[in-house]
Amino acid sequence: MSAHSIRTASLCTSQNCGIPLQQSLKLTRLIQKESVELIRTYKTSQGPMSERFCKTSRSDVPDPSISGLEPSERLASVSAVLQSFLPHFQRVSEQQADLQSPSSRLLTELSNVRNRSTSLAAVINCLYQSLFPNLPAPEPAGGPTLLPPAQNIFQQKVYGCVVLRSFKELLLNVARELRTLKGRVCKKRTVTAKESFQG
């Protein structure tokens, strides 16, 4: 078992709400920072029209919004939307691998952000299990992820930029949700644990 798997497993079994939450927040902020640089690199690598086509919207890219009323519903939504983005990220990486040289900085940055995002999905899933052990595990938003059909090079460039831009927006939403969760759920659990101990 890898060191990451062992670390994730220990986070899943942690009784301290703050440990997996802090890990999730830290990782989200790191990926946020990297995603800003990734979009810059992406635009540079796609040619002079990139600024224009990067403003396009597409209906086949997941919505980065978080839904739900209760903390459990909103965290489940975070997990589900994050999972639904991962196959799109993989598709963008595959498309760009065909368009860029093997030594391209873009490919390295795409790989780094994709790997960290996979780790973030696992850590948030652990956080959800830790906080809401009796609820069903979240699934990708909207059911199985549907990837776009075959695309020409221009469509691939547009699709990649829309995925990266939407993902950056998702990370902002995730960080906001985790901060809210820290104030609402973790604080409440800490107080309850102290009352039980004192009782």
C-alpha positions in Angstrom: 0.0 0.0 0.0 1.4 3.5 -0.9 2.2 6.1 1.7 -0.7 8.2 0.3 -3.2 5.3 0.7 -2.1 4.8 4.3 -2.3 8.5 5.0 -5.8 8.7 3.5 -6.9 5.6 5.4 -5.8 7.2 8.7 -7.7 10.4 7.8 -10.8 8.3 7.1 -10.7 6.7 10.6 -9.8 10.0 12.4 -12.2 10.9 15.1 -11.0 14.5 15.0 -13.2 16.4 12.5 -10.5 19.1 12.0 -7.7 16.8 10.7 -9.3 15.6 7.4 -11.0 19.1 7.0 -7.7 20.9 7.4 -6.0 18.5 5.0 -8.8 19.1 2.5 -8.5 22.9 2.8 -4.7 22.9 2.5 -4.9 20.7 -0.6 -7.7 22.8 -2.1 -5.7 26.0 -1.7 -2.6 24.4 -3.2 -4.5 23.2 -6.3 -6.3 26.6 -6.6 -2.9 28.3 -6.8 -1.6 25.7 -9.3 -4.8 26.0 -11.4 -4.3 29.7 -11.9 -0.8 29.0 -13.3 -2.1 26.1 -15.3 -4.7 28.2 -17.2 -1.9 30.8 -18.0 0.3 28.0 -19.4 -2.7 26.5 -21.3 -3.5 29.8 -23.0 0.1 30.3 -24.0 0.4 26.9 -25.5 -2.8 27.1 -27.6 -1.8 30.1 -29.8 -3.0 33.7 -30.3 -6.7 33.0 -30.3 -6.7 31.4 -26.9 -8.0 34.5 -25.0 -11.0 34.7 -27.2 -12.0 31.0 -27.2 -11.3 30.6 -23.5 -14.4 32.8 -22.8 -16.7 30.3 -24.5 -19.1 28.2 -22.5 -20.0 24.6 -23.1 -22.9 22.5 -21.9 -20.9 19.2 -21.7 -18.6 20.5 -18.9 -19.8 19.9 -15.3 -21.4 22.9 -13.5 -19.0 24.0 -10.7 -21.8 25.1 -8.4 -22.4 23.4 -5.0 -26.0 22.5 -4.2 -27.9 21.4 -1.0 -29.2 22.9 2.2 -27.8 20.8 4.9 -24.0 20.5 5.6 -24.2 16.8 4.6 -25.9 17.6 1.3 -23.4 20.3 0.5 -20.4 18.2 1.3 -21.9 15.4 -0.7 -22.3 17.8 -3.6 -18.6 18.9 -3.3 -17.5 15.3 -3.5 -19.9 14.5 -6.4 -19.0 17.5 -8.5 -15.3 17.0 -7.9 -15.6 13.4 -9.0 -17.5 14.4 -12.1 -14.6 16.7 -13.2 -11.9 14.0 -13.0 -12.7 12.2 -16.2 -12.9 15.5 -18.1 -9.5 16.4 -16.7 -8.2 13.0 -18.0 -9.7 13.7 -21.4 -8.0 17.1 -21.6 -4.7 15.6 -20.7 -5.0 12.9 -23.4 -6.0 15.5 -26.0 -3.1 17.8 -25.1 -0.6 14.9 -25.1 -1.4 14.6 -28.8 -1.0 18.3 -29.5 2.0 19.1 -27.4 5.6 17.9 -27.4 6.4 15.3 -24.7 8.5 17.8 -22.8 5.8 20.4 -22.7 5.4 22.3 -19.4 1.6 22.2 -19.9 1.6 18.3 -19.8 3.6 18.4 -16.5 1.2 21.0 -14.9 -1.9 19.1 -16.1 -0.5 15.9 -14.6 0.3 17.5 -11.3 -3.1 19.2 -10.9 -4.9 16.0 -12.0 -3.1 13.9 -9.5 -3.6 16.4 -6.7 -7.3 16.6 -7.6 -7.7 12.8 -7.4 -6.1 13.0 -3.9 -8.5 15.8 -2.9 -11.5 13.8 -4.1 -10.3 10.9 -1.8 -9.7 13.2 1.2 -13.1 14.9 0.9 -14.7 11.5 0.6 -13.0 10.5 3.8 -14.1 13.8 5.4 -17.7 13.0 4.4 -17.5 9.4 5.8 -16.0 10.8 9.0 -18.7 13.4 9.5 -21.7 11.5 8.2 -20.9 7.7 8.6 -24.6 6.7 8.3 -25.3 8.4 5.0 -24.7 6.9 1.5 -21.5 7.7 -0.2 -21.7 10.5 -2.9 -21.7 9.6 -6.5 -20.6 11.8 -9.5 -23.1 14.7 -10.1 -25.7 13.8 -12.7 -24.9 10.1 -12.8 -22.1 8.6 -14.9 -19.9 11.2 -16.5 -20.6 11.8 -20.2 -17.5 12.9 -22.1 -17.8 14.8 -25.4 -17.7 12.9 -28.7 -14.7 13.1 -31.1 -13.6 16.7 -31.6 -11.4 18.6 -34.1 -8.3 20.4 -32.8 -10.0 23.7 -32.4 -12.9 22.1 -30.4 -10.3 20.3 -28.2 -8.6 23.6 -27.4 -11.9 25.3 -26.5 -13.0 22.3 -24.4 -9.8 22.1 -22.5 -9.9 25.8 -21.6 -13.5 25.6 -20.5 -12.8 22.5 -18.3 -9.8 24.3 -16.6 -11.7 27.5 -16.1 -14.7 25.7 -14.6 -12.5 23.6 -12.4 -10.8 26.7 -11.1 -14.2 28.1 -10.2 -15.1 24.8 -8.5 -12.0 25.1 -6.3 -13.1 28.5 -5.1 -16.5 27.1 -4.2 -14.9 24.1 -2.5 -12.7 26.3 -0.3 -15.7 28.4 0.7 -17.7 25.3 1.6 -14.9 23.8 3.7 -14.5 27.0 5.6 -18.2 27.2 6.3 -18.2 23.5 7.3 -15.4 24.1 9.7 -17.4 26.8 11.5 -20.7 24.9 11.5 -20.1 21.2 11.9 -16.6 20.8 13.4 -17.2 23.4 16.1 -20.5 21.8 17.0 -18.9 18.3 17.2 -16.1 19.6 19.4 -18.5 21.2 21.8 -20.6 18.0 21.9 -17.5 15.8 22.5 -16.5 18.1 25.4 -20.0 18.0 27.0 -20.0 14.1 26.8 -16.5 14.0 28.4 -17.5 16.3 31.2 -20.8 14.5 31.7 
